[in-house]
Amino acid sequence: MPTEPLSAHDVEAGLGELPGWQMEGDRITRTYRLPSHFAAAGLTVHVAQIQDELNHHSDLTLGYNTVALAVHTHDAGGAVTRKDLALAARVEAVAAGHGAR
């Protein structure tokens, strides 16, 4: 059974609880800046672990000292769902521990 897309209002309400996250096209996105490449790589691995635990995977990009995520749900036609907001919340919960801002 596919996951239901959220309304624009529900997405905006969810983003209000996720500082730095924004709607970009059909996805929610966030770029974190970290103190070093090593810290960025560590956050990337931690995010990959969370994605596997949730069985929900985003576009995840590692830069020199940045980590970027772009999240939407394929089985909802590429729309934003509760699964996306849950993934974003889990990432937010661990990002500061890696020195992200």
Solvent accessible surface area in square Angstrom, and as a share of the most:
residue,aa,sasa,rsa
1,M,225,1.00
2,P,84,0.53
3,T,36,0.21
4,E,134,0.60
5,P,70,0.44
6,L,28,0.14
7,S,60,0.39
8,A,84,0.65
9,H,141,0.63
10,D,55,0.29
11,V,7,0.04
12,E,103,0.46
13,A,58,0.45
14,G,15,0.15
15,L,18,0.09
16,G,65,0.62
17,E,142,0.64
18,L,9,0.05
19,P,96,0.60
20,G,53,0.51
21,W,14,0.05
22,Q,102,0.45
23,M,75,0.34
24,E,99,0.44
25,G,73,0.70
26,D,70,0.36
27,R,68,0.25
28,I,0,0.00
29,T,18,0.11
30,R,36,0.13
31,T,76,0.44
32,Y,2,0.01
33,R,122,0.45
34,L,6,0.03
35,P,102,0.64
36,S,43,0.28
37,H,80,0.36
38,F,175,0.73
39,A,20,0.15
40,A,0,0.00
41,A,31,0.24
42,G,28,0.27
43,L,0,0.00
44,T,25,0.15
45,V,106,0.61
46,H,58,0.26
47,V,0,0.00
48,A,42,0.33
49,Q,101,0.45
50,I,4,0.02
51,Q,8,0.04
52,D,99,0.52
53,E,104,0.47
54,L,62,0.31
55,N,118,0.61
56,H,14,0.06
57,H,93,0.42
58,S,18,0.12
59,D,81,0.42
60,L,50,0.25
61,T,84,0.49
62,L,73,0.37
63,G,25,0.24
64,Y,160,0.61
65,N,42,0.22
66,T,29,0.17
67,V,0,0.00
68,A,31,0.24
69,L,3,0.02
70,A,22,0.17
71,V,0,0.00
72,H,15,0.07
73,T,3,0.01
74,H,143,0.64
75,D,76,0.39
76,A,14,0.11
77,G,77,0.74
78,G,11,0.11
79,A,28,0.22
80,V,4,0.03
81,T,0,0.00
82,R,161,0.59
83,K,71,0.30
84,D,0,0.00
85,L,25,0.12
86,A,49,0.38
87,L,0,0.00
88,A,0,0.00
89,A,47,0.37
90,R,91,0.33
91,V,0,0.00
92,E,43,0.19
93,A,85,0.66
94,V,33,0.19
95,A,4,0.03
96,A,78,0.61
97,G,76,0.73
98,H,48,0.21
99,G,37,0.36
100,A,15,0.12
101,R,181,0.66
